């Protein structure tokens, strides 16, 4: 039995959660922080393994708070964070187990590869992503309400094998996530006192698209690459538009 804890954030993930759990079978402890799902997420989890710990906790616009809550609940020194649409290949699972005895590092970056509509995205926004997802629980906390990062105070290494990610399997799901994340980000920027102008709202999304689709070669990923570039540009537009509205409320 692998002596590390896995923390998974969920909300209405009945379509994804089983494959995620299958990929970490044999883990010592699995913790699910569920944002009050309305579908069969909890039922699917309990059918898979009744020993999995499920905590109902509202997201309330703060992903770091959810993850830090998971850290508090984890019993093991090492913790792996996953999203329900991510999978841990066996090679990566074995690497994680081997890393438990590595005394040089307090955390590890893991490459994440996106698979969208049956195609691996190698360029654009999704290309060359490395995330700090496996670390010692007492070496740092998660920061940022959205697009959050685990701030580890210590040496950070890198695991060779990738984590597989299956995001945005429909356009409606993609749009829903863009809407949610942009709202959270706009409120976060408002709290930080950030201002935007009409020029920011107009230019930044265009530059974002040019960066992802042309500079980062997103066009090489075909239709999925175009879709991601457009959606990330929309995200940029919505963040700044919502921020402008928040700052200009009467």
Secondary structure as GFF3:
##gff-version 3
##sequence-region A 1 250
A	DSSP	beta_strand	2	10	.	.	.	ID=ss1
A	DSSP	alpha_helix	17	23	.	.	.	ID=ss2
A	DSSP	beta_strand	27	34	.	.	.	ID=ss3
A	DSSP	alpha_helix	41	48	.	.	.	ID=ss4
A	DSSP	beta_strand	53	56	.	.	.	ID=ss5
A	DSSP	alpha_helix	63	73	.	.	.	ID=ss6
A	DSSP	beta_strand	78	83	.	.	.	ID=ss7
A	DSSP	beta_strand	86	88	.	.	.	ID=ss8
A	DSSP	alpha_helix	90	99	.	.	.	ID=ss9
A	DSSP	beta_strand	107	116	.	.	.	ID=ss10
A	DSSP	beta_strand	119	121	.	.	.	ID=ss11
A	DSSP	three_ten_helix	124	126	.	.	.	ID=ss12
A	DSSP	beta_strand	129	136	.	.	.	ID=ss13
A	DSSP	three_ten_helix	137	139	.	.	.	ID=ss14
A	DSSP	beta_strand	140	143	.	.	.	ID=ss15
A	DSSP	beta_strand	149	152	.	.	.	ID=ss16
A	DSSP	beta_strand	156	165	.	.	.	ID=ss17
A	DSSP	alpha_helix	171	191	.	.	.	ID=ss18
A	DSSP	alpha_helix	198	210	.	.	.	ID=ss19
A	DSSP	pi_helix	211	215	.	.	.	ID=ss20
A	DSSP	three_ten_helix	218	221	.	.	.	ID=ss21
A	DSSP	alpha_helix	222	247	.	.	.	ID=ss22
###
